Amino acid sequence: MQIWTGLGNPGPKYALHRHNVGFMVLDVIADMYDFGPIQKRFSGWVQEGRIGTHKVLLLKPATYMNESGRSVSEAIRFYKLDLDALTVFHDELDLAPFKVKVKQGGGTAGHNGLRSIDKHLGPDFRRVRIGIGHPGHKDRVSGYVLGNYAKSEQDDLASMLGAISAEAEWLAKGDDPRFMSDIALRMQE
């Protein structure tokens, strides 16, 4: 089993925030692969399903971003999984908007959701970094990440979410380079 966690904040007022792109990805994956109903577990919302032959639990922590690690660690411990079973989808300031990169382990780059997971479980988990771009000055970061995607970005956002979902089987198989390459190709179309 794999646990795929999307980072975000619960509630409708946060739904379209750049910081919630991790939640958005899981919603599209759950829909595309016909995952089971949403259940409340592990201080969050989970859906179970399969991507290809791989069993995947989608987890959206309901703890708010700063406490995401509590929810994720509950799920990891319940299933007695190692960190190599965990994939975290999150927004990334240091990537151009709608670029998708995967990396194993690393720092938190000031991301409070990653910082919380690192605190509870350590840094050695796979991250799907979803570019949101940088507003240009650090004083504008908070308002930017907690702001909605602009109307002019909606088509690119939908294309990226669809591409991530369509290529998710490569991620489930552990072929991160193919996953990234195929998303990039889809985004050029």
N, C-alpha and C positions, 0 to 999 in steps of 0.2 A: 504494500500500500504506500501511496505517496500522499503527502499533505501539501496542497497548494493554498497559500494564504495571500489574500489581497489586502493591502493596507488602505485604510480610509477612516473616516469618522461616521458614526451612525446618525441617521436622521435625514429627512428630506431637504433641510436647508443646506446640507453639505453635498448632496447627490452629484452635482455637476462641477464641484471644485476640482482643480488640478490635483490636489492632494488625495483625491478619492479615485484616481484612475485605477488603482489596484482592485477596488470594489467593482468598478465598471468591467474590467477584464473578466473577473469571475462570473459576473452576470451573463456575459456573452458566451463564455465557455459552457456554463450550465445549460443555457438555452440551446446552443448548437449541438451539444452531445446528449441532450435529453436526460440530464441528471435528475435524481429523485427530488422529492419535495424538501423545502427548507425546514430544518429542525433547529431548535435552540439547544446548543450544547457548547461546552468549553468556553463559557462567557462570550458566546458569539453565535453566529448562524452558520450551519453546515449543510452541505448537499453532497450526497454520495453518487458516484457514477463510474463509468469507464470511458477511457480515451484509448481507442484501440483495444489492446489486451490488458491495459494497465488500470488497476483500481485506483481511483483518485478521490480524496476527500477535499472539497473546496471549503475553506474556512474564512469567514469575514468576522474579525474580532469586533465585538460590540463595546469594547472597553475604552474607546477613543484612542487615537493614535499613540499617545504617550504611554499607554499601558498595554499595547498590543502583545508584548512578550508574555504577559500573564496568560492570555487566551491560547497562544500558540504553544506555550510550554505545557499547558494542561492537555492538549491534544496529543502532543509528542509523547508525553509520559503515559497517557492512557493506552495508547497503542504500542508502547514500548519500542519506539522507532529511534533510529540514529538520525543525526542531522542530515545525512545524505538523502533522506526521504523528504526533506523540507525544501520547498521552493516558495520564495516570497516575491510578489509582484508589487512594485512601488514606483512612485514618481521620482524623477531624477533631474535636479536643476542643472547638472553639469553635462547633460546631453541635449542636443538640438531637439526641438519639438518633434514628436512622433518617431524618433529613432528608438530602436529597441536593442538592447545589449544584455547578454547574460554573463554573469561572472560568479565564481565560487569564492565565498568568503570575502574578507576585506573589511574596511572601516565603515563608519556610519555616515560620513560626510555631513554631519549635523542633522541627519534625518531622525526625528524622535521615535518613529516606529521601529526603525532598524536598531536604534540605540536600546530600546526596550527589549527587543528579541535578543540582542547581543548580551544584555545584562542577565537575562533568564537562562539562555542556552549557549552562549558563546557565539563567535563570529563565523563559524564554518558551515554556513548554509548557502544554498544557491539563490541568487537574486536575479530577477528579471527587471532590469532597469528601464523604465519607460520615460523617455525624454520629454520634459516640459519646457526646457530652455530656462534661461536666467533673466530676470527683469533688468539687469544691468548694474544695480547697486544693492548692497546687502540690506540697507534700510527698507527696501521695497519687497524683500523676499516674503515675509509673512503675509502681507496683503495679496501678493501674487499667487502663492500656493493655495491660499484660502479663498481665492477668487474663482469664479466660474470660467470655463472655457468660453472664449468669445464666439459669437455667431459665425464669424468668418473661419473658425477652426473646426466647426462641427463636422463637415464632410471628411476632413483629414482624420479627425478623432474616430469617426465611424469606420473609416477604411482601416486604420491601424488596429482597432479592436477586432474587426473582422479577420484581419490578417493573422493576428496573434492566435485567435481561436482556430482558424483554419489550419494553422501549422502546429497546433498544440501536441499532436501525436509525436512529432520529433522531440519535443521537450520531454514528454513522458518516457520516450525511449532513451533519453540521455544524450541525444545528438544535438547539443547546443549550437555548434557551428551551422548545421543544416537548418535549424530553427531560425537563427538570425538571418542567414542568407536568403531563405525563402520568403521571410517577412519583407526584407529589403526589396526583393524582386516584385512582390505584390504591391508594395508602396510606389514603385516606379510606374506601374500600369496606369 
